[in-house]
Amino acid sequence: MAELRTLLKPNEAVKLYAISIDSHEENREFAKKIAQDGRGKVNYPLLSDPDSHVIDAYGLRDPAYAGQKVEGIPHPTVYVIDKSGRVAWAMVESDYKKRPANDDIRAAFDALK
């Protein structure tokens, strides 16, 4: 999540959002924690989906967390959605430690031009 701060170019016509099951307050605290590294604030909205409505709509709920305190955690996922609302690129990981590199996401953005 911290690396996404450097993904967008200045004045780029792209919107970036992060969605998690965390509450608004947890997201605020998470953003503060990221900013403490001295490389800048989180420059995109962290959206709260505590009941996993969006996560479930996309079929991303990770069954490994079923019945646990953190049930509803999604697989780490990135979608690039074009201007018409079509998913132009997606990466869904089964391992929460793996995330797409900014270069991969940037290539998906550039392919839309």
N, C-alpha and C positions, 0 to 999 in steps of 0.2 A: 504494500500500500504506500509506503514511503517513497518508493521509486517512481510512482505515478506522478509525483509532483513535477518531474522533469520531462514528462511525456509530450505535453503540448507546447507548440511554438507560440511566441507572443502574438496576440491578436488573431490566432487561428480560429476559424469558424467551426469548432468542434466542441461538443459538450461531453464532459466526463462525469460519471456518477459512480459511487460505490454503494452497494446495498448489503446490509448484514442483518442478523437477527437481534443485534444489540439495540438497546434503547437509545433515545436521543442523547441522554446524559452520558451513557457509556461511549457513544460516538464522539461527543465533545471531548471527553477525557482522553480518548484514544488519539484524537487529532492534536491535543495539547502535548501528549507524550511524543508523538512523531516530531512535532516542531522543536522539541528540546534538543534534537541532534544538531541544531544550528544551521541546517540546510534549507530552512524556510518552512512556512506554514503549509498545511494541506490546502490546496487551491482548487478543490472540487468538493461538491456536496457528499456527505456521508449520510445516506438515507437509512431509515430504520424500518425493518420489516419483522417486528417481534413475533408475529403469528405465522410467518413464513408464507404469506399469500403469494408474493411475487416468486419466491423461491420454488414453491409448489407449482405455480402456473408454468414455469419453465422446466419442471421435472428435475430440479437440481438438489433436492434434499438428499443428504448423505445418510444412508441407512446405518452406517457405523455408529451413529449417535442416537439411534432409536432407544427411547426409554431412559435416556440420561438427562441430566440437568440442562444440557445444551442441545437437546433435541431440536431439530430444525436447521441445524448448520448445513449450509450448502456445500457442494463441491466447488472449489475455486474455479471461477468461470469469467471469461471476458467475451463480450459480444461487441462487434462493431456493426452499427446499424446505419444504413445509408439514409439519404434525405427522404426516400419514399417509405421508410419504415421497414425495409427488408433487411434481414440479418445477412450481411455481406461477408462476415468472417466470425468464427467462433472458436474458442478453445475451452474445453472442459477438462479439468484434471481430476483424477481420483485421489491423488496424493496432495494433501493440503500444503505440503512444503514446496510443491512445484507451482510456479506462476509463470505466465508468459513474460518474456523479456520485453522491455519497451521497444526494442528494435523490431520485434515481431508485430507488435501492435501498430507501430509507426508504418511498417510496410503495408499493413491492411488499410490504414488511413490513406496512404499514398496511392494505393491501387484504386481508390474511389475517384481520384481526380481525372 
